[in-house]
Amino acid sequence: MTESRADIEAAIREILKELFTDRDFAELSSDADLTETGQLESVDTIEFVLEVERRFNVRIPDEDLERLTTIASVADYIVAQRIGA
């Protein structure tokens, strides 16, 4: 069974919640920039990306990182990777 985009987004929120227990992502809009809102710093971003790669079994090349700034953009990226886009 494949995960829906909503399931993927929920899993991304769960990753954020697990990694960064001192922050609240529940009310964060899917389109809010994670770094501009102060939710993630550069070191946090690396840890987050590594966990996303592990959980979803995807590889995110460095050149794609700058466009993965929101929960929605990460979910869209994973969906695209899974369908081979």
C-alpha positions as CSV (number, residue, x, y, z in Angstrom):
1,M,0.0,0.0,0.0
2,T,1.4,3.4,-1.0
3,E,1.2,6.4,1.3
4,S,-1.0,9.3,0.3
5,R,0.5,12.8,0.2
6,A,-1.4,13.6,3.4
7,D,0.2,10.5,5.0
8,I,3.6,11.7,3.9
9,E,3.0,15.1,5.3
10,A,1.8,13.7,8.6
11,A,5.0,11.5,8.7
12,I,7.1,14.6,8.1
13,R,5.5,16.4,11.0
14,E,6.1,13.3,13.1
15,I,9.8,13.4,12.2
16,L,10.0,17.0,13.2
17,K,8.2,16.3,16.4
18,E,10.5,13.4,17.3
19,L,13.8,15.2,16.4
20,F,13.0,18.5,17.9
21,T,11.0,17.9,21.0
22,D,11.6,21.5,22.3
23,R,9.6,23.0,19.4
24,D,5.9,22.9,18.4
25,F,5.2,22.1,14.8
26,A,1.5,21.4,15.3
27,E,0.2,24.8,14.3
28,L,2.8,25.4,11.6
29,S,1.3,25.9,8.2
30,S,2.5,23.3,5.6
31,D,3.7,26.2,3.5
32,A,5.6,28.1,6.2
33,D,9.3,28.2,5.6
34,L,10.9,26.1,8.3
35,T,14.1,28.2,8.5
36,E,12.5,31.6,8.2
37,T,10.0,30.9,11.0
38,G,13.0,29.9,13.2
39,Q,11.9,26.3,13.5
40,L,15.0,24.9,12.0
41,E,18.6,26.1,11.9
42,S,21.2,24.8,9.4
43,V,22.4,22.0,11.6
44,D,18.8,21.0,12.3
45,T,18.1,20.9,8.6
46,I,20.8,18.4,8.0
47,E,19.5,16.1,10.8
48,F,16.0,16.5,9.4
49,V,17.0,15.7,5.8
50,L,19.0,12.6,6.9
51,E,15.9,11.3,8.8
52,V,13.6,12.0,5.8
53,E,16.0,10.1,3.6
54,R,16.1,7.2,6.0
55,R,12.3,7.0,6.7
56,F,11.2,7.4,3.1
57,N,14.1,5.5,1.5
58,V,14.9,8.4,-0.8
59,R,18.1,10.2,-1.7
60,I,18.0,14.0,-1.6
61,P,21.0,15.5,-3.5
62,D,22.6,18.6,-2.1
63,E,21.4,20.7,-5.1
64,D,17.8,19.9,-4.2
65,L,18.0,21.0,-0.6
66,E,17.5,24.8,-1.1
67,R,14.0,24.2,-2.5
68,L,12.9,21.9,0.3
69,T,12.1,24.6,2.8
70,T,8.5,23.8,3.8
71,I,6.7,20.7,5.0
72,A,4.7,20.8,1.7
73,S,7.8,21.1,-0.5
74,V,9.3,18.1,1.3
75,A,6.1,16.0,0.9
76,D,5.9,17.0,-2.8
77,Y,9.5,16.0,-3.4
78,I,9.0,12.6,-1.8
79,V,5.8,12.0,-3.9
80,A,7.7,13.0,-7.1
81,Q,10.6,10.7,-6.1
82,R,8.3,7.8,-5.6
83,I,6.6,8.2,-9.0
84,G,9.9,8.7,-10.7
85,A,9.5,12.3,-11.7
